[in-house]
Amino acid sequence: MTGPISRLLLFVTVAVIAAAQPPGASLSVPVLGYVFDNNAKAIRSVSGVPGAASLGDLVPLNTSIDSAFVDSWREMAVANTKQGTVVLIRWSAAPQAANLPTSLGRVTEVAFAPSGDQAAISDGTGVEVWTGLSSASPVNSAAFSPDGGVNALAMNANGLVVVATAKGAIAVLGSPTRAVATGEDWSGVAFLPNGADVLAVDAGSGNLVLIQDVQNAAATSVLASFDSEPGAIAVAQDGTAAALAGAGTITLVSLAGGATASISCHCTAQALDPLEGNLVMHLTDSQSGSELLVDADSVVPRVLTLLSVNGGSAQ
C-alpha cells in the first residue's frame, strides 16, 4: 500500500513507538562546590570542571549577608549579615538561615570540622566552638580568649582547635590552653588529614612549619622557606601537598620532601577555599576583587578566572 494513507499510518506508528520509549537522560552541569562571591554579596555555586568553571546560581536566602565562610562539601556557611548579626546558613535542602546568638563581634575566621557538625568561629579576639550545626538548635559549647588575639584557626574531626595568635604563638585551645610553637607572624594554620599534625605558616620568617602530634609531643620542623611572605594555606585531601597564597603567587609544597613550585597569579588572597578535587581551591583577589580558581590537580597547575554565567545580584 502506498500513497498518503500509508504515509499517515507510518507516521502514527513511529509516533506511538517514540511515545512508548522512556525519557532520555538529561544532561546536568557538574558542581565543583560553593563559594562566597564578594561582588554579589551572595553564596554561589561553582559550575563546570576545573579547566572550564564559572560562578553559577546564587543560593536564595531570606537575609542579606555581607560576608560568609563556606563549608562547600557540607553545604553550610557562617555569615555576617548586613544588620550586624551572625547566621548559620544551610542549603542541602531548602535554603535556611538561623541566627547564632554569639557574644563575638563581626566574625573574621571560621574553621569547620571535617565531620561538618561543629565549627570554631572568631572575631579576632575570642573563639567560640559551636556544635550540632546539622540540628535545629546549634549549641555554643565552649569559649576561649587566646592571649594576643587570633590570626587564624583550624579544627580537626575530634573538635580540637588550634589557633595562631597575634603574639607569635601556635596554641591548642583547652583547659588549659597550651602553646605548641612560637614564631614571628603566623598567618595560617591547617590540620593534615590525619587530624593530629598541623601545618603553620610564619609570614615573618617565611617558613612553612610542621607541628607533629599537637595534642601530645608537638615536635616542630621547617618544611620549606620562602623569599616572599606566605599567607593563607590549604592542604590536599590526600595529605601529600599544600598550597600557600603569597603576593602574586600560589606556591605548591610537597609535604614528603619540601619541593616547591610556583604559579604566577598577580593576585593576593586572604583565604584558599577547598572545592571538589584533591587540591582545587577558590580565592578572591583582595586587590581587584576577581574570583579565581586554583587547579593544582592539573598536569600543569594553573590559576583561572571564574566568570559569572548570570552576573549575580547584590542582596
C-alpha positions as CSV (number, residue, x, y, z in Angstrom):
1,M,0.0,0.0,0.0
2,T,1.4,3.3,-1.0
3,G,0.2,6.9,-1.1
4,P,-1.0,9.4,1.6
5,I,-2.7,6.8,3.7
6,S,0.4,4.6,4.0
7,R,2.5,7.6,4.9
8,L,-0.1,8.6,7.6
9,L,0.0,5.1,9.1
10,L,3.8,5.1,9.1
11,F,3.8,8.5,10.9
12,V,1.3,7.3,13.5
13,T,3.3,4.1,14.1
14,V,6.6,6.0,14.6
15,A,4.9,8.5,17.0
16,V,3.4,5.7,19.1
17,I,6.8,3.9,19.3
18,A,8.5,7.2,20.3
19,A,5.9,7.9,23.0
20,A,6.4,4.5,24.5
21,Q,10.2,5.0,24.9
22,P,11.5,6.0,28.3
23,P,12.6,9.7,28.5
24,G,16.2,10.2,27.6
25,A,18.8,11.1,30.3
26,S,19.1,14.8,30.9
27,L,22.4,16.5,30.9
28,S,23.5,18.5,34.0
29,V,26.5,20.7,34.6
30,P,28.7,19.3,37.4
31,V,29.1,21.4,40.5
32,L,32.6,21.9,42.0
33,G,31.3,23.4,45.2
34,Y,30.1,26.7,46.6
35,V,31.8,30.0,47.5
36,F,31.1,33.4,48.8
37,D,31.0,35.9,45.9
38,N,32.0,39.2,47.4
39,N,30.9,41.2,44.4
40,A,27.4,39.8,44.5
41,K,27.4,39.5,48.3
42,A,26.0,36.0,48.0
43,I,26.8,32.4,48.2
44,R,27.1,30.9,44.7
45,S,27.8,27.5,43.1
46,V,30.9,26.9,41.0
47,S,29.8,25.0,37.9
48,G,31.8,23.0,35.4
49,V,35.1,21.4,35.7
50,P,38.4,22.9,36.9
51,G,39.6,23.8,33.4
52,A,36.2,25.4,32.4
53,A,34.4,26.6,35.5
54,S,32.2,29.6,36.2
55,L,30.2,31.1,39.0
56,G,26.7,29.7,38.8
57,D,23.4,30.1,40.6
58,L,23.0,32.1,43.8
59,V,21.8,30.3,46.9
60,P,18.5,32.0,47.6
61,L,18.3,33.5,51.1
62,N,15.8,35.4,53.1
63,T,18.5,37.6,54.7
64,S,21.1,39.9,53.3
65,I,24.7,38.9,54.0
66,D,27.9,41.0,54.0
67,S,30.5,38.1,54.2
68,A,30.5,34.4,54.6
69,F,32.7,31.4,55.4
70,V,31.6,28.4,53.4
71,D,31.9,24.7,54.1
72,S,31.4,23.7,50.4
73,W,31.2,20.0,50.9
74,R,28.5,20.1,53.6
75,E,26.6,23.0,52.0
76,M,26.7,25.3,55.0
77,A,28.2,28.6,55.9
78,V,28.7,31.0,58.8
79,A,27.9,34.6,57.6
80,N,27.9,38.1,58.9
81,T,24.6,39.8,57.9
82,K,24.2,43.4,56.8
83,Q,22.3,44.0,60.0
84,G,25.3,43.1,62.1
85,T,24.2,39.6,63.3
86,V,25.8,36.2,62.7
87,V,23.8,33.4,61.0
88,L,24.3,29.8,60.1
89,I,23.2,29.1,56.5
90,R,22.3,25.6,55.2
91,W,21.1,24.7,51.7
92,S,21.4,20.9,51.2
93,A,17.6,21.0,51.3
94,A,15.6,24.2,51.2
95,P,18.0,27.1,52.0
96,Q,17.6,28.5,55.5
97,A,19.4,30.9,57.8
98,A,19.3,30.6,61.5
99,N,20.7,33.2,64.0
100,L,23.8,32.2,66.0
101,P,23.4,34.1,69.3
102,T,27.2,34.7,69.7
103,S,28.8,37.1,72.1
104,L,31.5,37.8,69.5
105,G,31.6,40.8,67.2
106,R,32.0,40.5,63.4
107,V,33.3,37.0,62.5
108,T,36.7,37.1,60.8
109,E,37.7,33.5,61.0
110,V,35.8,30.2,60.8
111,A,37.1,26.6,60.9
112,F,34.7,23.8,60.2
113,A,35.4,20.3,61.5
114,P,35.7,17.6,58.7
115,S,32.5,16.0,60.2
116,G,30.6,19.2,59.4
117,D,28.7,19.2,62.6
118,Q,30.8,21.6,64.5
119,A,32.9,24.8,63.9
120,A,35.1,27.3,65.6
121,I,34.4,30.9,65.0
122,S,36.5,34.0,65.9
123,D,36.2,37.8,65.7
124,G,40.0,38.2,66.0
125,T,39.8,38.4,69.8
126,G,37.9,35.5,71.1
127,V,36.9,32.0,69.9
128,E,33.7,30.1,70.3
129,V,33.1,26.4,69.4
130,W,29.6,25.6,68.1
131,T,28.3,22.1,67.9
132,G,25.2,20.5,66.4
133,L,25.3,22.5,63.3
134,S,23.2,20.0,61.4
135,S,20.4,20.2,64.1
136,A,17.7,22.8,64.5
137,S,19.4,24.3,67.6
138,P,23.3,24.6,67.4
139,V,25.0,25.0,70.8
140,N,27.8,27.3,71.9
141,S,29.8,24.5,73.7
142,A,33.0,26.4,74.6
143,A,34.6,29.9,74.6
144,F,38.2,31.0,74.7
145,S,40.2,34.2,74.8
146,P,43.6,33.4,73.5
147,D,46.4,35.7,74.7
148,G,47.0,38.3,72.0
149,G,44.0,37.5,69.8
150,V,43.6,35.3,66.8
151,N,45.2,35.5,63.3
152,A,44.0,32.1,62.1
153,L,42.4,28.9,63.4
154,A,41.9,25.2,62.4
155,M,39.7,22.4,63.7
156,N,40.1,18.6,63.4
157,A,37.5,15.9,63.2
158,N,37.6,15.4,67.0
159,G,36.8,19.1,67.7
160,L,40.4,20.0,68.7
161,V,41.1,23.7,67.9
162,V,44.4,25.2,67.1
163,V,44.9,29.0,66.8
164,A,47.7,31.3,65.5
165,T,47.9,34.2,67.9
166,A,48.9,37.8,67.2
167,K,51.7,37.3,69.8
168,G,53.6,34.8,67.8
169,A,52.3,31.5,69.2
170,I,50.5,28.4,67.9
171,A,48.3,27.2,70.7
172,V,45.9,24.3,71.3
173,L,42.7,25.6,72.9
174,G,41.6,23.8,76.1
175,S,41.8,23.8,79.8
176,P,44.5,25.0,79.9
177,T,45.3,26.5,76.5
178,R,48.8,25.3,75.6
179,A,51.4,26.9,73.2
180,V,53.0,24.3,70.9
181,A,55.2,26.6,68.8
182,T,56.5,30.1,68.6
183,G,57.3,32.3,65.6
184,E,57.3,35.8,64.3
185,D,54.0,36.3,62.5
186,W,51.8,33.3,61.9
187,S,49.3,33.9,59.1
188,G,47.7,30.4,58.5
189,V,47.2,27.0,60.1
190,A,45.7,23.8,58.8
191,F,45.3,20.2,60.1
192,L,46.7,17.4,57.9
193,P,44.1,14.7,57.0
194,N,45.3,12.5,59.9
195,G,43.9,15.1,62.3
196,A,47.0,15.0,64.6
197,D,49.6,17.1,62.7
198,V,49.3,20.8,61.8
199,L,50.9,23.0,59.1
200,A,51.6,26.6,60.2
201,V,52.7,29.5,58.0
202,D,55.1,32.0,59.6
203,A,54.9,35.0,57.3
204,G,57.5,36.8,59.4
205,S,60.3,34.3,58.9
206,G,58.9,32.9,55.5
207,N,58.7,29.4,56.9
208,L,56.2,26.6,56.5
209,V,56.3,24.6,59.8
210,L,55.1,21.1,60.5
211,I,53.9,20.6,64.1
212,Q,53.5,16.8,64.7
213,D,51.1,15.4,67.2
214,V,49.9,18.8,68.5
215,Q,48.0,17.2,71.4
216,N,51.0,15.5,72.9
217,A,54.7,15.8,71.9
218,A,54.2,18.7,69.4
219,A,57.6,18.3,67.7
220,T,58.2,21.1,65.1
221,S,60.3,21.2,61.9
222,V,60.6,23.6,59.0
223,L,59.3,22.0,55.7
224,A,60.1,24.9,53.3
225,S,61.2,28.5,53.3
226,F,60.2,31.4,51.0
227,D,61.6,34.7,50.0
228,S,58.2,36.4,49.9
229,E,55.7,36.4,52.8
230,P,53.4,33.3,52.5
231,G,49.9,33.7,53.8
232,A,46.8,31.5,53.6
233,I,47.2,27.8,53.4
234,A,45.2,24.8,52.1
235,V,46.1,21.1,52.3
236,A,45.5,18.4,49.7
237,Q,42.8,15.8,50.6
238,D,45.5,13.0,50.3
239,G,47.9,14.9,52.6
240,T,50.7,14.9,50.0
241,A,50.9,18.6,49.3
242,A,49.9,22.1,50.5
243,A,49.2,25.4,48.7
244,L,50.2,28.8,50.0
245,A,48.9,32.1,48.8
246,G,51.5,34.8,48.6
247,A,51.8,38.2,47.0
248,G,51.4,37.5,43.3
249,T,51.9,33.7,43.5
250,I,50.5,30.5,44.7
251,T,53.2,28.1,45.9
252,L,52.7,24.4,46.0
253,V,54.8,22.4,48.5
254,S,55.4,18.7,48.5
255,L,55.0,17.5,52.1
256,A,57.2,14.5,51.5
257,G,60.4,16.4,50.7
258,G,59.6,20.1,50.7
259,A,60.0,20.6,47.0
260,T,58.1,23.7,45.8
261,A,56.6,25.0,42.6
262,S,55.1,28.5,42.0
263,I,52.1,29.6,39.9
264,S,52.1,33.3,39.0
265,C,48.6,34.8,39.5
266,H,49.2,38.5,40.1
267,C,46.8,38.2,43.0
268,T,46.7,38.4,46.8
269,A,44.4,36.2,48.8
270,Q,43.3,36.1,52.4
271,A,42.0,32.6,52.1
272,L,42.0,29.4,50.0
273,D,38.6,27.7,49.9
274,P,38.7,24.0,49.0
275,L,36.5,22.8,46.2
276,E,35.8,19.4,44.7
277,G,39.1,17.7,44.0
278,N,42.3,16.8,45.7
279,L,43.8,20.3,45.6
280,V,41.3,22.6,43.8
281,M,40.6,25.9,45.5
282,H,38.8,29.2,45.2
283,L,40.3,32.6,46.1
284,T,39.2,36.2,45.9
285,D,41.9,38.6,44.8
286,S,41.9,41.2,47.5
287,Q,43.1,43.9,45.1
288,S,40.9,43.5,42.0
289,G,38.0,41.6,43.6
290,S,38.3,38.9,40.9
291,E,37.1,35.4,41.8
292,L,39.7,32.8,40.8
293,L,40.1,29.1,40.8
294,V,43.4,27.3,41.5
295,D,43.7,23.9,39.8
296,A,46.7,22.2,41.4
297,D,45.4,18.8,40.3
298,S,46.2,19.6,36.6
299,V,49.4,18.2,35.0
300,V,50.3,21.9,34.7
301,P,48.9,23.7,37.8
302,R,47.1,26.9,36.9
303,V,45.0,29.8,38.1
304,L,41.8,30.6,36.2
305,T,39.3,33.4,36.3
306,L,35.8,32.4,37.4
307,L,33.4,34.3,35.1
308,S,29.8,34.8,36.2
309,V,27.3,33.0,34.0
310,N,24.4,35.2,35.0
311,G,26.1,38.3,36.5
312,G,24.8,37.7,40.0
313,S,22.9,40.3,42.0
314,A,23.6,42.0,45.3
315,Q,21.3,41.1,48.1
